[in-house]
Amino acid sequence: MYDHQERDFQRRDFIKISTAGLSSLFIASKMAGCGSPRGTGEALTEFKVDPIETVRIGYVGVGGMGSNHVRNLLNIPGAQIKAVCDIVPEKVERIQKWVVEAGQPRPTGYSRGEYDFERMCETEELDLVYTATPWRWHVPVCVSAMKNGKHAATEVPAAYTVDGCWALVETAEKYQKHCVMMENCCYNRPELMVLNMVRQGLFGEILHAEAGYLHDLRAIKFSEKGEGLWRRNHSWDRNGNLYPTHGLGPVAQTMNINRGDAFDFLVSMSSPSRGLQLYAKENYPSNHPYNQETFKLGDVNTSLIKTKLGKTIILIHDCNLPRPYSRINMVQGTKGLAQGWPNRLHIEGKSPAHEWEPMEDYYEQYDHPLWTAIAERGAGRGHGGMDYIEDYRLIQCLREGKPMDMDVYDAAAWSVVGPLSEESVANKSRPVDFPDFTRGKWETNPPLGIVTV
């Protein structure tokens, strides 16, 4: 959504967060470690709502990921697409056609400009507004949804400023609405199994984790369509761990972040910036506009996170250099550890001494019940099936009146790594405190359990 506007997205917009009735300076991220507790409504501990038999959905942004989610939702019982919004009318019409072909009434279309989602939120009778727009629109869409009595779900990251994270938390609390960041990697098979094994004590007490997003995105960032129309722009003036949640989300769940422990502070540093400049030089004429761009984002960012209970996390962001894909996904405890890419583990007393075992050898005994129950339904429906499972769980929790697997506090805590890391990088890697979005509730919130369908 909003692709052609993003082509003209000016650098000054990166120090602002646009939202109806809410605008804040990016430099407010410096308040992260010293601000007083915030919050304007009742805390959403184990928050749930009355069951909703048919979840009426308005979808905002139906490009690549948005279209994938719509396909999933059309194949999930109890989900109904009632409205669709995108600045490209042809995309709206395509989704309307899909919905009708799926046997549902034609959804109302909204394509009168980049803020037409506000009209949708104000006028449509919806239970949920779901967005897969470029990052800068996540907070405005979610805030508009909640202010108009709808639950909100957003692609990752939920926000990229500290004030944006607080806006989501405060609005959710004030209006008592779910605000969920749809972190699909929490539903991948190895990550789910590791969570299951951690809950069963196979790795002992978890003390350390390593995670990240290590993905060569150079071709995507310079593409003439899709994310290429906006994502590269974040590299102009930002330098930090810009896309933390894919790696961080799953290990945060295994470590009970916001549910018995919490992020305390981080330090962050970035390598020099070379990859995007070299890619432009090697693939475009010297007088091409891409070769006139400069980039602040270091090619590899390393952030170290300390939790309130003293646990440690290494988090990597590496998207501008040639490399194979990885999210690392390493969880280490007093009795062993699991690690991704390749998927392997070692459990004291079970594994041969000082040797790895293939993670696949443990699937039969320790596969997460969510995966075994519905993975087959998600085959071919995005990222190996995990996209379908995350969409299924969102609708299931709303239909059954259950708390979400990931709540607004998770969305804020996982996303705020971005601006906090930028502050640390800009100040010689000095420690930066995490805001406590739960205002102390993390100490008594129960850990995420092993859920099923």
C-alpha distance (Angstrom), angle and dihedral (degrees) to the residues before:
residue distance angle dihedral
M1 . . .
Y2 3.80 . .
D3 3.80 91.7 .
H4 3.79 99.2 147.6
Q5 3.81 92.8 47.1
E6 3.78 89.5 52.4
R7 3.79 90.8 61.1
D8 3.80 87.4 69.9
F9 3.80 94.7 40.9
Q10 3.80 104.1 139.4
R11 3.78 124.1 -140.8
R12 3.77 91.9 -117.5
D13 3.81 88.8 65.7
F14 3.78 89.2 69.0
I15 3.80 90.8 70.5
K16 3.77 92.3 53.9
I17 3.75 137.1 65.2
S18 3.79 112.0 -151.2
T19 3.75 117.3 -150.5
A20 3.78 133.8 144.9
G21 3.78 105.9 -85.7
L22 3.82 92.4 -8.4
S23 3.81 125.6 87.0
S24 3.78 126.3 157.0
L25 3.77 139.3 171.3
F26 3.77 118.4 -105.0
I27 3.78 88.9 -133.7
A28 3.78 86.7 69.5
S29 3.78 85.1 85.3
K30 3.77 85.1 84.9
M31 3.80 86.7 72.7
A32 3.79 89.4 68.2
G33 3.76 98.4 97.3
C34 3.78 101.9 34.2
G35 3.79 108.8 32.8
S36 3.79 122.0 113.1
P37 3.82 119.3 -111.2
R38 3.78 114.3 -72.8
G39 3.77 134.8 -162.8
T40 3.77 133.9 121.7
G41 3.77 105.8 -158.8
E42 3.78 146.2 32.9
A43 3.80 113.3 -50.9
L44 3.79 114.4 -107.4
T45 3.80 99.1 -133.8
E46 3.81 108.1 165.2
F47 3.79 85.6 -13.0
K48 3.80 117.9 -167.7
V49 3.79 136.2 161.7
D50 3.77 134.3 -147.3
P51 3.81 112.2 -73.5
I52 3.80 115.4 -85.1
E53 3.80 110.6 -150.3
T54 3.80 95.4 -162.5
V55 3.80 115.6 24.3
R56 3.81 107.6 -145.3
I57 3.81 108.7 -151.8
G58 3.76 135.3 -161.9
Y59 3.79 111.7 -163.6
V60 3.82 121.3 -153.4
G61 3.79 118.2 -164.9
V62 3.79 115.7 17.7
G63 3.77 103.8 -170.5
G64 3.80 119.9 118.8
M65 3.81 102.8 -41.9
G66 3.79 93.9 29.5
S67 3.78 91.1 55.4
N68 3.81 90.6 48.3
H69 3.79 91.2 53.4
V70 3.79 92.1 47.8
R71 3.81 89.8 53.4
N72 3.79 89.3 52.4
L73 3.79 94.1 46.8
L74 3.79 91.3 51.4
N75 3.81 87.2 59.5
I76 3.81 97.6 47.1
P77 3.82 118.3 91.3
G78 3.79 113.6 -116.4
A79 3.82 96.7 21.0
Q80 3.81 118.2 116.8
I81 3.81 125.3 -178.1
K82 3.80 104.0 -141.0
A83 3.83 100.9 164.9
V84 3.78 138.3 14.8
C85 3.79 128.3 -162.5
D86 3.79 131.1 -167.6
I87 3.78 133.8 137.4
V88 3.80 89.1 -125.8
P89 3.84 107.1 76.8
E90 3.79 92.4 -159.4
K91 3.80 90.3 60.4
V92 3.78 91.0 51.0
E93 3.80 90.8 50.0
R94 3.81 91.5 49.4
I95 3.81 92.0 54.5
Q96 3.80 91.4 45.3
K97 3.80 88.4 55.2
W98 3.81 92.1 49.4
V99 3.79 91.8 50.4
V100 3.79 93.1 50.9
E101 3.81 91.1 46.7
A102 3.81 87.8 53.1
G103 3.81 89.4 58.3
Q104 3.80 99.2 -103.8
P105 3.82 126.8 121.1
R106 3.79 115.8 -89.2
P107 3.83 107.8 -87.5
T108 3.79 120.8 -128.0
G109 3.79 112.4 -100.4
Y110 3.81 125.8 -134.9
S111 3.81 118.8 -169.7
R112 3.82 107.2 135.5
G113 3.77 95.2 121.9
E114 3.76 141.9 -55.7
Y115 3.82 95.5 -54.5
D116 3.79 97.4 46.5
F117 3.79 89.0 107.8
E118 3.82 85.9 76.2
R119 3.82 90.6 60.6
M120 3.79 89.1 48.7
C121 3.81 92.2 50.9
E122 3.80 91.9 46.9
T123 3.80 98.6 46.7
E124 3.79 109.9 28.1
E125 3.81 124.3 84.5
L126 3.78 98.2 -128.7
D127 3.77 137.3 152.8
L128 3.80 96.9 -160.2
V129 3.80 137.1 25.7
Y130 3.80 112.8 -160.6
T131 3.81 122.5 -169.5
A132 3.79 134.5 -165.3
T133 3.79 98.2 170.2
P134 3.82 129.4 132.7
W135 3.80 111.2 -66.7
R136 3.78 98.3 -98.0
W137 3.82 91.3 63.2
H138 3.81 98.5 51.9
V139 3.80 96.3 87.9
P140 3.84 96.4 42.0
V141 3.80 92.5 50.8
C142 3.80 94.8 45.5
V143 3.81 93.6 45.6
S144 3.80 91.6 49.2
A145 3.79 90.6 49.4
M146 3.79 95.3 50.7
K147 3.81 94.3 43.9
N148 3.79 87.5 55.7
G149 3.79 95.0 50.7
K150 3.80 100.1 -96.3
H151 3.78 130.7 122.7
A152 3.80 114.5 -118.8
A153 3.79 135.3 -139.2
T154 3.78 125.3 -179.9
E155 3.76 140.9 -175.7
V156 3.81 117.6 -115.0
P157 2.96 136.9 -38.6
A158 3.79 97.2 31.1
A159 3.82 91.2 -154.2
Y160 3.79 138.8 -10.1
T161 3.81 102.0 -150.4
V162 3.78 129.5 61.1
D163 3.79 91.5 -122.3
G164 3.80 89.9 50.2
C165 3.81 89.7 56.0
W166 3.80 90.8 49.1
A167 3.82 90.5 48.0
L168 3.80 90.1 58.9
V169 3.80 93.4 46.8
E170 3.80 95.8 45.0
T171 3.80 94.3 45.2
A172 3.81 92.8 47.8
E173 3.80 90.5 50.3
K174 3.79 94.9 44.7
Y175 3.80 94.9 50.1
Q176 3.84 96.1 30.0
K177 3.79 94.1 -126.9
H178 3.77 133.4 142.2
C179 3.81 115.0 -106.8
V180 3.78 109.1 -174.0
M181 3.79 129.2 -177.8
M182 3.79 106.7 -147.1
E183 3.80 101.5 -133.6
N184 3.78 101.4 176.6
C185 3.81 95.1 -174.0
C186 3.81 89.5 71.4
Y187 3.81 85.7 69.3
N188 3.79 99.6 49.2
R189 3.79 114.9 120.3
P190 3.84 99.7 -113.6
E191 3.82 92.6 42.9
L192 3.81 91.4 49.5
M193 3.79 92.3 48.2
V194 3.80 92.6 48.5
L195 3.82 89.4 51.6
N196 3.81 89.2 50.5
M197 3.81 91.6 49.0
V198 3.80 92.0 47.3
R199 3.79 90.2 52.5
Q200 3.80 89.4 51.4
G201 3.80 91.2 51.9
L202 3.80 97.8 -115.6
F203 3.81 92.7 138.3
G204 3.80 96.9 37.3
E205 3.79 118.9 -137.0
I206 3.81 109.7 -4.5
L207 3.80 109.9 -126.5
H208 3.81 106.3 161.5
A209 3.79 142.1 20.0
E210 3.79 137.4 -174.4
A211 3.78 122.9 -157.6
G212 3.75 143.0 150.2
Y213 3.75 151.6 142.5
L214 3.79 108.7 -95.5
H215 3.79 107.0 170.9
D216 3.79 130.8 138.9
L217 3.81 100.7 -123.9
R218 3.81 99.1 163.8
A219 3.81 95.3 112.1
I220 3.82 91.3 45.2
K221 3.80 93.0 48.4
F222 3.80 92.0 52.3
S223 3.79 95.4 41.7
E224 3.81 118.8 123.6
K225 3.80 90.9 -133.4
G226 3.78 141.6 38.6
E227 3.79 116.1 8.0
G228 3.78 90.7 -2.8
L229 3.80 88.1 75.1
W230 3.81 93.0 64.3
R231 3.80 117.0 0.5
R232 3.81 97.6 75.5
N233 3.80 88.6 57.2
H234 3.80 90.9 70.1
S235 3.80 87.4 65.3
W236 3.81 93.0 60.4
D237 3.79 99.8 76.3
R238 3.80 106.5 1.2
N239 3.80 124.4 87.4
G240 3.78 118.2 -178.6
N241 3.78 144.9 62.4
L242 3.80 95.0 -36.7
Y243 3.81 101.5 172.6
P244 3.80 107.2 34.6
T245 3.78 107.4 147.2
H246 3.82 104.6 77.8
G247 3.78 92.4 64.8
L248 3.77 99.0 26.3
G249 3.81 100.0 48.7
P250 3.81 98.7 65.8
V251 3.81 95.4 44.2
A252 3.82 90.6 45.0
Q253 3.80 88.5 57.7
T254 3.80 92.9 50.2
M255 3.83 89.2 49.3
N256 3.83 93.8 49.5
I257 3.80 94.7 -119.6
N258 3.83 109.0 -174.6
R259 3.83 86.5 7.4
G260 3.80 106.0 74.9
D261 3.79 98.1 -25.1
A262 3.80 135.9 38.1
F263 3.78 140.9 -163.2
D264 3.81 108.9 -89.9
F265 3.82 107.8 -178.8
L266 3.79 142.3 -28.0
V267 3.76 140.7 -150.8
S268 3.79 121.0 -155.7
M269 3.78 140.1 -173.6
S270 3.79 134.9 178.5
S271 3.77 134.1 -150.6
P272 3.82 120.9 -126.8
S273 3.80 117.9 -72.2
R274 3.80 112.1 -108.9
G275 3.81 112.7 124.0
L276 3.80 102.8 77.8
Q277 3.79 93.4 42.7
L278 3.81 91.8 51.3
Y279 3.79 92.2 45.6
A280 3.80 91.5 53.3
K281 3.80 91.7 46.4
E282 3.80 92.9 50.3
N283 3.81 97.2 44.0
Y284 3.82 107.1 34.6
P285 3.82 135.8 47.9
S286 3.79 115.4 -91.5
N287 3.82 91.6 -110.2
H288 3.82 93.9 50.3
P289 3.84 114.3 119.2
Y290 3.81 90.0 -119.7
N291 3.79 88.4 64.9
Q292 3.79 90.5 55.7
E293 3.80 92.7 58.8
T294 3.78 123.1 99.4
F295 3.79 125.2 -156.6
K296 3.77 130.3 -149.0
L297 3.80 96.6 -174.1
G298 3.80 112.3 105.9
D299 3.78 112.6 -129.3
V300 3.82 94.5 -124.2
N301 3.78 123.0 28.5
T302 3.79 121.7 -169.8
S303 3.78 118.7 -165.9
L304 3.81 125.7 -176.1
I305 3.80 117.9 -155.0
K306 3.80 126.3 -164.1
T307 3.81 119.4 -162.8
K308 3.79 128.5 -144.4
L309 3.82 89.2 -104.4
G310 3.79 92.3 50.3
K311 3.81 98.6 -102.3
T312 3.82 117.9 143.5
I313 3.81 135.9 -137.6
I314 3.81 130.2 -171.6
L315 3.81 111.4 -154.6
I316 3.82 123.2 -171.0
H317 3.82 131.3 -165.3
D318 3.82 112.9 -167.8
C319 3.82 116.3 157.5
N320 3.81 108.0 131.8
L321 3.81 103.3 63.5
P322 3.82 133.3 68.9
R323 3.78 109.5 -89.9
P324 3.83 144.0 126.7
Y325 3.80 117.1 -96.0
S326 3.81 122.3 -89.1
R327 3.79 141.8 155.8
I328 3.85 91.9 -173.9
N329 3.84 92.9 -144.6
M330 3.79 96.1 -167.9
V331 3.81 118.5 167.0
Q332 3.80 117.7 -180.0
G333 3.80 130.0 -170.2
T334 3.78 142.1 164.0
K335 3.82 92.8 -82.2
G336 3.80 102.4 37.9
L337 3.77 147.3 -53.2
A338 3.79 145.5 -109.3
Q339 3.79 126.5 -145.3
G340 3.78 137.5 -176.8
W341 3.83 133.7 -139.3
P342 2.99 91.8 64.9
N343 3.79 100.1 23.9
R344 3.77 107.7 -127.7
L345 3.79 141.6 136.9
H346 3.76 144.8 -168.6
I347 3.80 125.0 -150.4
E348 3.79 120.5 -174.4
G349 3.78 110.0 -119.9
K350 3.80 93.2 16.0
S351 3.80 105.7 53.7
P352 3.81 124.0 60.3
A353 3.79 109.2 -91.4
H354 3.81 113.5 -82.3
E355 3.82 92.2 -4.1
W356 3.79 135.4 114.0
E357 3.79 122.7 -128.4
P358 3.81 125.2 -153.2
M359 3.79 109.7 -99.5
E360 3.79 88.7 -137.7
D361 3.82 89.2 70.2
Y362 3.81 88.5 69.2
Y363 3.80 99.3 46.7
E364 3.82 95.6 92.9
Q365 3.79 93.0 55.4
Y366 3.81 102.8 31.3
D367 3.81 108.3 27.0
H368 3.79 109.1 138.1
P369 3.83 111.2 -104.4
L370 3.82 90.9 -126.3
W371 3.78 89.7 60.3
T372 3.77 95.9 45.3
A373 3.81 91.9 46.9
I374 3.80 102.6 49.4
A375 3.80 111.7 5.5
E376 3.79 91.0 101.2
R377 3.81 90.3 58.6
G378 3.81 89.4 54.9
A379 3.78 96.6 50.1
G380 3.78 108.7 133.0
R381 3.81 92.2 5.5
G382 3.79 100.4 110.9
H383 3.82 137.3 -48.1
G384 3.78 95.7 3.8
G385 3.79 95.1 -49.9
M386 3.79 100.8 -55.8
D387 3.83 92.2 107.9
Y388 3.78 90.6 59.2
I389 3.80 92.7 48.2
E390 3.81 92.7 51.5
D391 3.81 91.2 49.5
Y392 3.80 91.2 45.4
R393 3.82 92.0 52.0
L394 3.81 92.2 49.0
I395 3.81 91.5 54.8
Q396 3.81 93.7 39.0
C397 3.81 92.9 54.7
L398 3.80 91.6 49.2
R399 3.81 93.1 46.7
E400 3.80 93.8 47.4
G401 3.79 97.7 38.0
K402 3.80 94.1 -119.3
P403 3.82 130.5 146.2
M404 3.80 114.5 -95.7
D405 3.80 121.9 -104.8
M406 3.82 87.0 -127.3
D407 3.79 120.6 30.5
V408 3.80 136.1 -170.8
Y409 3.81 91.6 -86.3
D410 3.79 90.1 57.2
A411 3.80 89.9 47.9
A412 3.80 90.3 53.3
A413 3.81 98.6 41.2
W414 3.81 95.2 47.5
S415 3.81 94.5 42.8
V416 3.81 97.7 44.5
V417 3.80 89.5 69.0
G418 3.81 86.1 82.4
P419 3.81 99.4 63.8
L420 3.81 94.1 32.6
S421 3.79 90.7 55.1
E422 3.80 90.0 49.3
E423 3.77 90.1 54.7
S424 3.80 92.5 48.5
V425 3.82 93.3 47.8
A426 3.81 90.6 49.6
N427 3.81 91.2 52.8
K428 3.81 103.0 49.6
S429 3.79 93.1 -86.5
R430 3.78 94.8 -61.8
P431 3.83 115.9 169.5
V432 3.80 116.3 -90.3
D433 3.80 121.5 -163.0
F434 3.78 121.9 -128.6
P435 3.79 117.2 -123.5
D436 3.79 111.1 -115.3
F437 3.77 98.4 -125.5
T438 3.83 90.1 179.0
R439 3.83 92.2 53.7
G440 3.81 91.9 -135.9
K441 3.80 97.7 -39.2
W442 3.82 89.8 113.4
E443 3.80 88.7 78.5
T444 3.82 93.7 64.2
N445 3.82 103.6 24.8
P446 3.84 109.4 114.9
P447 3.82 118.0 -116.5
L448 3.79 119.9 -100.8
G449 3.78 107.6 -89.9
I450 3.79 131.0 -144.7
V451 3.79 101.8 -86.0
T452 3.76 130.1 -169.8
V453 3.80 139.1 179.2
